[in-house]
């Protein structure tokens, strides 16, 4: 049994102990020291920063900048607690526009490490040096204009804290990540990072596009969307990765508020919500986004490490970020500038296939014409003319049509497709990229469409592409219906009846209004029988019974109102998947071209509802490498 200690009088804590307590919050590990010192360097106006680390930062952290420097008479204050040049009043605190402002970082670091501060102002004859703490003596020294902070033997006087540190490589990894975060926020500043005498990273001053490519990699640079939107005092700019370049971990997500890296739940949720329509499952998008707003509208003083923020109007900020990212992602169609999937390197085109299902994965779709499913009033016949490139071989695409002669094709649709005047794609039209996806040549294994455009060969996953097109059409139809325009429905000449359990029958009776809003008229004929009378016109060629069961399941599980709001995208995605053209469905050349034209005019058509690419480009030079042309 513990015996209570005798009462002790209240007394003021020693200054050293106060600083060490503060260090417990500020100096959690070496990376925290790197963060605080880098922020001080940037606040001092540095354009060049060098970070030198030894043994993961535990033995030594030395950061040199070319900022404005500290006058010798102010150097002791720089190491004193709560001494800063960045705020002088409550008004300054409520309008913080610097990265650091508490005035305790250097004092906290000096309490748990051996710190040497060397600084020289632009007009100074030489540098000055202060070692230890604010009680030390400022001595003349040598050095270029700017400031160097050298912190050695971290936690030398608090060994218990040192025991909690991880391996050298782990601690260095945290330090390197801090440098990357800050370097992304300030591409106008040059950064150099060395570890144990070896240069690890070096980035010259540039812009956000180049800096983000250097840090997140060329894969991100080739699959990203630029964002720059403003609304009143809010501005969001940066880059959002394409859904097709998503990752299995959220380790390439960088968000900044007024130049400060943050991990804010509100902002993360806003971006994630914007990707919901194009990225499902456990995949994570990559992005580098910077939000700028009036400093008075955000409180950055809610966490010791300033990693979290609080907005005065969080809902407005959330909606602004959500819509800005969503609008950018909506432009991922084949005609959107900069959103074309990256060309496959020649080496990759030799590799084995991906995880697509084989030709027998689905049963053939014996329904109405595919062209009519896309748009009953628009199914043109395309007759692309031959076109050439220098050094290539020209051949009419009509010859490929012979591969699918009438003898090899399935029976024609029960009605005749509309056949407007044939369109001839001449070389001039193709050169201006009026048709980015080009023109269909053939089908491959009943799964892929092969097309030719000015850049080379286009491969289209016809099911994934059609699924996205139907999904977007369903969303637009439902949005129009909610706005007061009746949804187009298809009445079935003979209602489709099927056996239903008591729960399904009860769902129809309880949620009839919700079902009608979705375009379904389902009636109970008996305690065990349901009849589907109408379906959405866009889904008229799908299996009515399967669609009805899917809708009833979601409505029953989530309720009528929730399924139209929270589960809308998932439900529409399921309906689109059931209706999209299946593998082994042989398409005519006009039907394939109709699909390509629809892809070019559909938002988010670069990926299916699950974030996978719907098409890829194989450029001519990649094909040349395969056949060693020009070598």
LINVENCOR-V64389 format. One record per helix or strand of 3 or more residues. SS is the DSSP state (2 for helix, 1 for strand). FROM is the first residue (numbers start at 1). TO is the last residue. If there is no record, write none. Layout:
SS,FROM,TO
SS,FROM,TO
This chain:
2,15,26
2,30,43
1,48,54
2,55,57
1,60,65
2,72,78
2,90,93
2,105,112
1,114,120
1,127,131
1,139,141
1,146,152
2,159,162
2,168,185
1,190,195
1,198,203
2,208,216
2,218,221
1,224,231
1,234,241
2,243,245
1,253,257
1,260,262
2,265,275
1,287,292
2,295,297
2,314,330
2,346,349
2,370,374
2,398,404
2,427,431
1,439,444
1,448,453
1,456,461
2,462,482
1,489,499
2,502,510
2,512,517
1,521,526
1,529,536
2,537,539
2,544,558
2,560,565
2,568,579
2,589,600
1,615,619
2,620,626
